[in-house]
Amino acid sequence: MTRISVIVPAFNAAHTLAQTLASASTQSCPPLEIIVVNDGSTDGTERMALEAAMRKPHAAAPVRLISQPNRGVATAMNQGVRAARGDWITILDADDLWSPDSLSSHVACLAENPHLDACLGWMNEFTCPSLAPEVAAHFMPREAQAGWLAGATLVKREAFDRIGLFDPTLKLGGWIDWVDRARGAGLSFGVHEHLVLHRRLHPSSLSMSEVARRGALLQVARLALLRKRQNP
């Protein structure tokens, strides 16, 4: 049996969290647990997650809530990894959605390739339905492609013991940085073509800020270059 912990870092995500948790808790291959890490939200995120945690689980996916002061997504993910009880870990953004058989497709990939340390499927993007047409027109959702994103990837718990956690100094790009470190250390990633992740596009998403995104990627690139110089 594959014991999977789902980590949902959440900051002011009250308008999307319920849908995200529903997509995680109704998987055809139920996870062991869903850990919501509330990163100092000022809206109803904490209350919504607490209500989900207090409900009687209808499947093998109880919700747990961890709250912390606002310290950023990397610290929130680290809190979730530390608390996870599963042998495999996946991290789902609080505004994204999974296909109903996302986890089962990962498990099937791992069954065929038991040497893998992580596997990832495909992702696509959609514009948040709540947006006004003039706002939605600014977004250009990408077509389905290999999803090198946390929400499209299932990682062996032991990989974090070997590589370490996410860099808390990175406001964005923590996942990209971790994957670069993991691949540099020789961890094996497999890709399957099942569509597992639906990424929501909306203005309040931090990663949608072009200036912030470019700055984050530049910082991640500098760290990767430094590692290569130190370990040629």
Contacts in CASP RR format, 6 or more apart in sequence:
PFRMAT RR
TARGET T0000
AUTHOR 0000-0000-0000
METHOD contacts of the structure
MODEL  1
MTRISVIVPAFNAAHTLAQTLASASTQSCPPLEIIVVNDGSTDGTERMAL
EAAMRKPHAAAPVRLISQPNRGVATAMNQGVRAARGDWITILDADDLWSP
DSLSSHVACLAENPHLDACLGWMNEFTCPSLAPEVAAHFMPREAQAGWLA
GATLVKREAFDRIGLFDPTLKLGGWIDWVDRARGAGLSFGVHEHLVLHRR
LHPSSLSMSEVARRGALLQVARLALLRKRQNP
2 29 0 8 1.000
2 87 0 8 1.000
2 88 0 8 1.000
2 107 0 8 1.000
2 110 0 8 1.000
3 32 0 8 1.000
3 85 0 8 1.000
3 86 0 8 1.000
3 87 0 8 1.000
3 88 0 8 1.000
4 29 0 8 1.000
4 31 0 8 1.000
4 32 0 8 1.000
4 86 0 8 1.000
4 87 0 8 1.000
4 88 0 8 1.000
4 89 0 8 1.000
4 90 0 8 1.000
4 103 0 8 1.000
4 154 0 8 1.000
5 31 0 8 1.000
5 32 0 8 1.000
5 33 0 8 1.000
5 35 0 8 1.000
5 80 0 8 1.000
5 84 0 8 1.000
5 85 0 8 1.000
5 86 0 8 1.000
5 88 0 8 1.000
5 89 0 8 1.000
5 90 0 8 1.000
5 157 0 8 1.000
6 24 0 8 1.000
6 31 0 8 1.000
6 33 0 8 1.000
6 34 0 8 1.000
6 35 0 8 1.000
6 61 0 8 1.000
6 90 0 8 1.000
6 91 0 8 1.000
6 92 0 8 1.000
7 35 0 8 1.000
7 37 0 8 1.000
7 77 0 8 1.000
7 80 0 8 1.000
7 81 0 8 1.000
7 84 0 8 1.000
7 89 0 8 1.000
7 90 0 8 1.000
7 91 0 8 1.000
7 92 0 8 1.000
8 17 0 8 1.000
8 20 0 8 1.000
8 21 0 8 1.000
8 24 0 8 1.000
8 34 0 8 1.000
8 35 0 8 1.000
8 36 0 8 1.000
8 37 0 8 1.000
8 91 0 8 1.000
8 92 0 8 1.000
8 93 0 8 1.000
8 94 0 8 1.000
9 37 0 8 1.000
9 39 0 8 1.000
9 73 0 8 1.000
9 76 0 8 1.000
9 77 0 8 1.000
9 80 0 8 1.000
9 91 0 8 1.000
9 93 0 8 1.000
9 94 0 8 1.000
10 17 0 8 1.000
10 36 0 8 1.000
10 37 0 8 1.000
10 38 0 8 1.000
10 39 0 8 1.000
10 41 0 8 1.000
10 45 0 8 1.000
10 49 0 8 1.000
10 76 0 8 1.000
10 94 0 8 1.000
11 38 0 8 1.000
11 39 0 8 1.000
11 40 0 8 1.000
11 41 0 8 1.000
11 45 0 8 1.000
11 70 0 8 1.000
11 72 0 8 1.000
11 73 0 8 1.000
11 76 0 8 1.000
11 94 0 8 1.000
12 41 0 8 1.000
12 42 0 8 1.000
12 43 0 8 1.000
12 45 0 8 1.000
12 204 0 8 1.000
13 20 0 8 1.000
13 41 0 8 1.000
13 43 0 8 1.000
13 45 0 8 1.000
13 94 0 8 1.000
13 95 0 8 1.000
14 41 0 8 1.000
14 43 0 8 1.000
14 44 0 8 1.000
14 45 0 8 1.000
14 47 0 8 1.000
14 48 0 8 1.000
15 43 0 8 1.000
15 130 0 8 1.000
16 94 0 8 1.000
16 95 0 8 1.000
16 128 0 8 1.000
16 200 0 8 1.000
17 36 0 8 1.000
17 45 0 8 1.000
17 48 0 8 1.000
17 49 0 8 1.000
17 94 0 8 1.000
17 95 0 8 1.000
18 48 0 8 1.000
18 52 0 8 1.000
19 97 0 8 1.000
20 92 0 8 1.000
20 93 0 8 1.000
20 94 0 8 1.000
20 95 0 8 1.000
20 96 0 8 1.000
20 97 0 8 1.000
21 34 0 8 1.000
21 36 0 8 1.000
21 49 0 8 1.000
21 52 0 8 1.000
21 63 0 8 1.000
23 92 0 8 1.000
23 97 0 8 1.000
23 98 0 8 1.000
23 100 0 8 1.000
24 31 0 8 1.000
24 34 0 8 1.000
24 61 0 8 1.000
24 92 0 8 1.000
24 98 0 8 1.000
25 31 0 8 1.000
25 34 0 8 1.000
25 58 0 8 1.000
25 59 0 8 1.000
25 61 0 8 1.000
25 63 0 8 1.000
26 59 0 8 1.000
26 100 0 8 1.000
27 61 0 8 1.000
27 98 0 8 1.000
27 100 0 8 1.000
27 101 0 8 1.000
27 102 0 8 1.000
27 103 0 8 1.000
27 104 0 8 1.000
28 100 0 8 1.000
28 101 0 8 1.000
28 103 0 8 1.000
28 104 0 8 1.000
29 101 0 8 1.000
29 103 0 8 1.000
29 104 0 8 1.000
29 107 0 8 1.000
30 59 0 8 1.000
30 60 0 8 1.000
30 61 0 8 1.000
30 103 0 8 1.000
31 60 0 8 1.000
31 61 0 8 1.000
31 103 0 8 1.000
32 60 0 8 1.000
32 61 0 8 1.000
32 85 0 8 1.000
32 86 0 8 1.000
33 61 0 8 1.000
33 62 0 8 1.000
33 63 0 8 1.000
33 64 0 8 1.000
33 84 0 8 1.000
33 85 0 8 1.000
33 86 0 8 1.000
34 61 0 8 1.000
34 62 0 8 1.000
34 63 0 8 1.000
34 64 0 8 1.000
35 63 0 8 1.000
35 64 0 8 1.000
35 65 0 8 1.000
35 66 0 8 1.000
35 80 0 8 1.000
35 83 0 8 1.000
35 84 0 8 1.000
36 49 0 8 1.000
36 52 0 8 1.000
36 53 0 8 1.000
36 63 0 8 1.000
36 64 0 8 1.000
36 65 0 8 1.000
36 66 0 8 1.000
36 94 0 8 1.000
37 66 0 8 1.000
37 67 0 8 1.000
37 68 0 8 1.000
37 76 0 8 1.000
37 77 0 8 1.000
37 79 0 8 1.000
37 80 0 8 1.000
38 45 0 8 1.000
38 46 0 8 1.000
38 49 0 8 1.000
38 65 0 8 1.000
38 66 0 8 1.000
38 67 0 8 1.000
38 68 0 8 1.000
39 68 0 8 1.000
39 70 0 8 1.000
39 71 0 8 1.000
39 72 0 8 1.000
39 73 0 8 1.000
39 75 0 8 1.000
39 76 0 8 1.000
40 46 0 8 1.000
40 67 0 8 1.000
40 68 0 8 1.000
40 69 0 8 1.000
40 70 0 8 1.000
41 70 0 8 1.000
45 94 0 8 1.000
46 65 0 8 1.000
46 67 0 8 1.000
49 63 0 8 1.000
49 65 0 8 1.000
50 65 0 8 1.000
52 63 0 8 1.000
52 65 0 8 1.000
53 62 0 8 1.000
53 63 0 8 1.000
53 64 0 8 1.000
53 65 0 8 1.000
55 63 0 8 1.000
57 63 0 8 1.000
64 83 0 8 1.000
66 79 0 8 1.000
66 80 0 8 1.000
66 83 0 8 1.000
68 75 0 8 1.000
68 76 0 8 1.000
68 79 0 8 1.000
71 168 0 8 1.000
72 168 0 8 1.000
72 171 0 8 1.000
73 171 0 8 1.000
73 172 0 8 1.000
73 174 0 8 1.000
73 206 0 8 1.000
74 166 0 8 1.000
74 167 0 8 1.000
74 168 0 8 1.000
74 169 0 8 1.000
74 170 0 8 1.000
74 171 0 8 1.000
74 174 0 8 1.000
75 166 0 8 1.000
75 168 0 8 1.000
77 91 0 8 1.000
77 150 0 8 1.000
77 165 0 8 1.000
77 166 0 8 1.000
77 174 0 8 1.000
77 175 0 8 1.000
78 165 0 8 1.000
78 166 0 8 1.000
78 168 0 8 1.000
81 89 0 8 1.000
81 160 0 8 1.000
81 165 0 8 1.000
81 166 0 8 1.000
82 165 0 8 1.000
84 157 0 8 1.000
86 157 0 8 1.000
87 156 0 8 1.000
87 157 0 8 1.000
88 154 0 8 1.000
88 155 0 8 1.000
88 156 0 8 1.000
88 157 0 8 1.000
89 154 0 8 1.000
89 155 0 8 1.000
89 156 0 8 1.000
89 157 0 8 1.000
89 160 0 8 1.000
90 103 0 8 1.000
90 106 0 8 1.000
90 150 0 8 1.000
90 151 0 8 1.000
90 153 0 8 1.000
90 154 0 8 1.000
90 155 0 8 1.000
91 150 0 8 1.000
91 151 0 8 1.000
91 153 0 8 1.000
91 175 0 8 1.000
92 98 0 8 1.000
92 150 0 8 1.000
92 151 0 8 1.000
93 150 0 8 1.000
93 151 0 8 1.000
93 199 0 8 1.000
95 128 0 8 1.000
95 200 0 8 1.000
95 202 0 8 1.000
95 205 0 8 1.000
96 151 0 8 1.000
96 197 0 8 1.000
96 198 0 8 1.000
96 199 0 8 1.000
96 200 0 8 1.000
97 197 0 8 1.000
97 198 0 8 1.000
97 200 0 8 1.000
98 151 0 8 1.000
98 196 0 8 1.000
98 197 0 8 1.000
98 198 0 8 1.000
99 105 0 8 1.000
99 194 0 8 1.000
99 195 0 8 1.000
99 196 0 8 1.000
99 197 0 8 1.000
99 198 0 8 1.000
101 194 0 8 1.000
102 194 0 8 1.000
102 196 0 8 1.000
102 197 0 8 1.000
103 154 0 8 1.000
105 121 0 8 1.000
105 192 0 8 1.000
105 194 0 8 1.000
105 196 0 8 1.000
106 119 0 8 1.000
106 121 0 8 1.000
106 154 0 8 1.000
106 192 0 8 1.000
106 196 0 8 1.000
107 154 0 8 1.000
108 192 0 8 1.000
109 116 0 8 1.000
109 119 0 8 1.000
109 121 0 8 1.000
109 190 0 8 1.000
109 192 0 8 1.000
110 116 0 8 1.000
110 119 0 8 1.000
110 154 0 8 1.000
113 119 0 8 1.000
113 190 0 8 1.000
115 188 0 8 1.000
116 156 0 8 1.000
116 188 0 8 1.000
116 189 0 8 1.000
116 190 0 8 1.000
117 155 0 8 1.000
117 156 0 8 1.000
117 158 0 8 1.000
117 159 0 8 1.000
117 182 0 8 1.000
117 187 0 8 1.000
117 188 0 8 1.000
117 189 0 8 1.000
118 153 0 8 1.000
118 154 0 8 1.000
118 155 0 8 1.000
118 156 0 8 1.000
118 159 0 8 1.000
118 182 0 8 1.000
118 187 0 8 1.000
118 188 0 8 1.000
118 189 0 8 1.000
118 190 0 8 1.000
119 153 0 8 1.000
119 154 0 8 1.000
119 189 0 8 1.000
119 190 0 8 1.000
119 191 0 8 1.000
119 192 0 8 1.000
120 146 0 8 1.000
120 147 0 8 1.000
120 148 0 8 1.000
120 149 0 8 1.000
120 152 0 8 1.000
120 153 0 8 1.000
120 154 0 8 1.000
120 189 0 8 1.000
120 190 0 8 1.000
120 191 0 8 1.000
120 192 0 8 1.000
120 196 0 8 1.000
121 146 0 8 1.000
121 147 0 8 1.000
121 152 0 8 1.000
121 153 0 8 1.000
121 191 0 8 1.000
121 192 0 8 1.000
121 193 0 8 1.000
121 194 0 8 1.000
121 195 0 8 1.000
121 196 0 8 1.000
121 197 0 8 1.000
122 144 0 8 1.000
122 145 0 8 1.000
122 146 0 8 1.000
122 147 0 8 1.000
122 152 0 8 1.000
122 193 0 8 1.000
122 194 0 8 1.000
122 195 0 8 1.000
122 196 0 8 1.000
122 197 0 8 1.000
123 144 0 8 1.000
123 145 0 8 1.000
123 146 0 8 1.000
123 147 0 8 1.000
123 149 0 8 1.000
123 151 0 8 1.000
123 152 0 8 1.000
123 195 0 8 1.000
123 196 0 8 1.000
123 197 0 8 1.000
123 198 0 8 1.000
123 199 0 8 1.000
124 141 0 8 1.000
124 142 0 8 1.000
124 143 0 8 1.000
124 144 0 8 1.000
124 145 0 8 1.000
124 195 0 8 1.000
124 197 0 8 1.000
124 198 0 8 1.000
124 199 0 8 1.000
125 141 0 8 1.000
125 142 0 8 1.000
125 198 0 8 1.000
125 199 0 8 1.000
125 200 0 8 1.000
125 201 0 8 1.000
126 141 0 8 1.000
126 198 0 8 1.000
126 199 0 8 1.000
126 200 0 8 1.000
126 201 0 8 1.000
127 136 0 8 1.000
127 139 0 8 1.000
127 141 0 8 1.000
127 200 0 8 1.000
127 201 0 8 1.000
127 202 0 8 1.000
128 136 0 8 1.000
128 200 0 8 1.000
128 201 0 8 1.000
128 202 0 8 1.000
130 202 0 8 1.000
131 139 0 8 1.000
131 202 0 8 1.000
131 203 0 8 1.000
135 203 0 8 1.000
139 201 0 8 1.000
141 201 0 8 1.000
144 195 0 8 1.000
146 191 0 8 1.000
147 153 0 8 1.000
147 197 0 8 1.000
148 176 0 8 1.000
148 179 0 8 1.000
149 175 0 8 1.000
149 197 0 8 1.000
149 199 0 8 1.000
150 175 0 8 1.000
151 196 0 8 1.000
151 197 0 8 1.000
152 196 0 8 1.000
152 197 0 8 1.000
153 189 0 8 1.000
159 182 0 8 1.000
159 187 0 8 1.000
162 185 0 8 1.000
162 187 0 8 1.000
163 178 0 8 1.000
163 181 0 8 1.000
163 182 0 8 1.000
163 185 0 8 1.000
163 187 0 8 1.000
164 181 0 8 1.000
165 178 0 8 1.000
166 174 0 8 1.000
166 175 0 8 1.000
166 177 0 8 1.000
166 178 0 8 1.000
167 174 0 8 1.000
167 177 0 8 1.000
167 178 0 8 1.000
167 223 0 8 1.000
170 177 0 8 1.000
170 216 0 8 1.000
170 219 0 8 1.000
170 220 0 8 1.000
171 206 0 8 1.000
171 212 0 8 1.000
171 216 0 8 1.000
172 206 0 8 1.000
172 207 0 8 1.000
172 212 0 8 1.000
172 213 0 8 1.000
172 215 0 8 1.000
172 216 0 8 1.000
172 217 0 8 1.000
173 216 0 8 1.000
173 217 0 8 1.000
173 219 0 8 1.000
173 220 0 8 1.000
174 220 0 8 1.000
176 217 0 8 1.000
176 220 0 8 1.000
177 220 0 8 1.000
177 223 0 8 1.000
177 224 0 8 1.000
179 189 0 8 1.000
180 220 0 8 1.000
180 223 0 8 1.000
180 224 0 8 1.000
180 227 0 8 1.000
181 227 0 8 1.000
182 189 0 8 1.000
183 189 0 8 1.000
184 227 0 8 1.000
201 208 0 8 1.000
202 208 0 8 1.000
206 212 0 8 1.000
207 213 0 8 1.000
END
